[in-house]
Amino acid sequence: MKVVQHALRDVSRGADAEQLIGALIPPATRRRPTPGSPVPLPPVPVQRLPVDASPESLRLGMARPDASGRLSLRYLLRTLGWSPGDRVDHTVIDQAIVVTRSPTGRAVIGTRGDLMIPATARALAGLDPDGQVVLVAAPTQDTLVIHAEHSIAELIAAHYVEPDTVDDD
């Protein structure tokens, strides 16, 4: 019995002798109060072709993408009121790449007024890696549309076709 009491006394002394080491205790942190309501997300811009734009409001340009898909857009950026550092999103619609400015955009306009078009978007829109593209800016709709050169050439060729002649017999 004395052995058990002696062992218990030694264990209780060891517990009293333990001290916490300050370097191993993390500092107390204050919790930030949670806001009453979440911050609303900015509205997502509608990405569509500028079907309602008048021909007089559209501005055209041409560019040749480099090997990485980068386009120089300085003239059209000024027309649209976009500037380097603005964020944009790309969407492929009807073999055209529609670019809209968006605060949550996945791409950024470069410091030299250039825009990188992702390889998947270029492939879906049918852009020729060695060809030029036709750029259509619709300032009233804050939209830039990128077309493959061959698709615009097809439209022009169809426009040049002579109408069927009508005989007045």
Disulfide bonds with the S-S distance in Angstrom:
none
